[in-house]
Amino acid sequence: MGRPDDKINVMTETIERTTQLEALLVGGPTLRLRYAGRTFLTDPTFDEPGVYPGPVTLHKLVGPAVSAAEVGPVDIVLLSHDEHDDNLDHSGREFLKTVPTVLSTPGAAERIEGVRGLESWETATIDGIRVTAVPALHGPEGCEPLTGFVTGFVLQADGQPTVYVSGDNASVDLVGQIVERIGRIDIAVLFVGAANVDRFGDIDITLNAHTALKAAELLGDAVVVPVHGEGWAHFSETLERLEREFEYGGRAGQLRIPPLGKTVAV
């Protein structure tokens, strides 16, 4: 076991590497990232609270902390999937029309004009930034016929931290595969909240506090930024539960919960 000051040095190095990322949490899965001179946005959701009927009815409880106009121009949207309103709502669909580059799944590219679909492990290079689509699983093994296909993303650029955006992924095993293939990850944006719409009984379709902690262990000393953990009725756990799990697991210092509507350096 390393000396206590060894741990301090590791955390100091992590902080120095990750001050190059600026984040603004709009709400739900929607996070604006300024990275390598470009502005990214994950899963646009700008609707006010409301009800979304469908095979599973979703209830949005909290509106965006920041409007689409206040977010400002976005260069690249990272859309984990287009089939669920809590990841792409009505206002979010309109917002996509203002963005020059939208990356998502091949299925989303078929359904939405202007979207570029990436297969898992396919890389798009934009202004020197390498964006790699990485696998994600929106529930248990074999869930795709019910929940659809989703994707995560890894951002890499010379002199910049490596950033992993999980999308609606519930699989810890896939996080391990991503780390094994990509290598060191400096910042991990994890979609949490233990989303559960009762399609698979007690099995959650996004990371819960326990599985998020297991993912953090695989991610080493990566700074973990949790999003999509509040604002919808189908989230079955709170961010307070997540904080407690990380504290009990000895990883409280790894967790950075972004404040709603406030720009912060990660």
N, C-alpha and C positions, 0 to 999 in steps of 0.2 A: 504494500500500500504506500502511495506517495506521501510526502510530508504535507502538512496543511498549506504551506506557502506554495507548493507545487500546484494545488488546486486554484489558489489565487492567481498565479501566473497564467494558468489556462484560461480562466474567465477573463482576465485582462486582455489576453490576445484575442479572445472571441469578440469582446467589445470593440477593440480597435478595428477588426475586420468588418464588423457589421454596421459601423456608423455611416457606411456609404449607402444605406437604404432608408428611404423616407416612406412612411406608411400613414394612410388615413382610412379609418374604418367608417364606411358609410352605414353599415348595418347588415345583419345576416351574413351572406357569403361575399359581400361586395367590399373589396379592399383596393384602394388606390395605392400603387407602388411607384415610386420614382427610382429608376434603376438604370445605371449606365447612360444617363442623359435622356432617357425616354420614359414616358408615363404609361404604366400598365393599369388595367382594371380587371379584377376577377368577377365573374358571374354578376352582371348588372341587375340590381333590383332597386327600383326607385318608387314603386307604388306606395300609396298610403295603406293603412290597415284595411283588410277586406277578406272576403271568402272566395276561394277558387274551387268551383265544382269540378268533378272529374271522377275517374275510377276510384280515386281517393280524394276526398275533399280536404283542402288545406286551409288553415286559418292564419292569416298574418295579423299579428298583435301590435306591432310597433312599426311606424313609418321610418323613412331614412333620416339619419341625423344630418345629412348634407344632401342638398338637391343635386340633380344632374348638372344644372347650370353652375353651381358652386364647385363641383368637381373639376370643371374646366375641360379643356381639350385632352383627349386620350389618344395615344398612338396605337396601342395594342390591347385588345381584350383577350383574356384567357378564360374561355368559356368551358367549364368542365362538362356540361351537357345542356341541352336545350329543352328537354322534355318535361321538366318539373318547374312549376311557377315559383318555388322558393329559390331557384337558381337563375331563372330568367323570367321576369314578370312582364306585364304589358308595357310599362315604361321602359324596362330594360331592352325589350325588342326594338322600340323606337330609338333608343340610345345607340344600338348597334349600327344604325344607318349613318351615324356621324363619325364612325371610327374607321380609319383607313385599313387596319388589319385586325381581323377576328380569327383566332385559332381555336379549334374545337375538335370534336370527333368527326369521322367521315360521315356518320349519319346526320349530324347537324349540318354539315356542308350540303347534303342533299336536300334538307328541309328549308334552309335559310339562304337566300341569295347573298353572295359576297363572303360567306364563311369559308375559310380554308380548313379542310379536315386533315388531321395527322393521325397516322397509325401509331400504335405504341412503339416507342424507341425511334420514331422518325424525328428528324431535327430540321427546323426552319431557322435560317440565319437572317436577321433583320438588323441593319445598321451595326453589324459586328456583334450583335447579341445572339447567342445560340439558345433557341427555345426547343427543348426536347419533350415530346409527349411521352408520358410514362403511365404504366397500367394503374387502374383503379377498379375497385369492385364495390358497387353500391348495395352491399348486403352480403349474405352468405354465398358460398360457391354455387354457381348455377342460377343466380338471381336475375340474370339479364332479361329473360322473357317478361319479367314483371317490372323491373326497375330501369331497364335500358342500359346502354353502354355509356360509361363515363371515362374521363381521362384526367390525369394530373399533368403537371408541367414542371420542368427544371430549367431555370435560367442560369446561363453562364456567360461571362464576358471577361476579357483580359483585365486583370487588376481589380476585379469585383468579386464580392462574395457569391458563392453558389447558393441559389434559392430554390427550394422545393415547395410547390403549391399542390396540396394533396387532392383537391377536388373532393367530391363526395365519396371518399374511399373509407371502407370499414375494415380492410384487411391489413393486419400487422405483417403478415408474411410478405405481402407485396412491398411494404415499406422496406423490409429487409432486402428484397431483390433489387430495389432501386438503389439503396446504399451500396450494395455489392457491385452493381454495374457502373454507377456514376462516380462513386468514391465519396470523398468528404463533402458534406453538406453543411453550410454555415448557418442558414436560416431556413426553418421549416414552417410554412403556413399550413396549419392543420385544421380541416373542417371537423368540428366536434359536435357536441350537443346530444349525442345518443339519439339521433332521429329514429322514430319508430311509428310507423303507420299501420302496424298490426298485420302486415303481410307475411311475416315470418315468425309470428308469436313473440317471444321475448328477445329475439335476435335483432339487434340494432342495425340500421342501414348506414350509419356513419360512426366514426369513432366515439366511444364513450370515455369516461375518465380513466378507466382501467386500461383500455386498449390504447388510448392516447399516451399514457405513461409507458406502456410497452413499446410503442413506436418511438418515443423519446429515448428510451434506452438504446435502441438500434441506431438512432441518429447521433449518438455520441454526445458531444458538447454543443450541438447545434442549438441556436436560440429558437424556441418554439413559440410561434405566434398563433394563438387559437382564434378562429373566426367561425361564423355560422353556428354559434352556440346560444343564441337568444333571438327573441322576436317572432317565433312561430310556435303554434300550439303543439306541434308534433315533436318538439324537442323534449326529451324526457329527463334531462339532467341540466343543472345550472352551472354557470362558470365558477360559482363558489365551490361546488362539488369537485370540479376539475382542479382548482387551486389546492384544495385539501388533499386530493389524491397525489398531486405532485409534491406537496410538503411531506406527506407520510412516506413517499417513495424516495425522499432525499434529493429531489430535483426542482425544488421551488425556485432556485436561482436561474434555472434554465427557461422558465416560463415568463413570457411578456404578453400580458393581456392588453391589447390596444384600447385606449379610451374611444368612445363613440364621438365622431365628429371633430376630432382634434389630431392635427398632424404631429407625428412623433418620429424621432430617429430610432431605428431598431438596431 
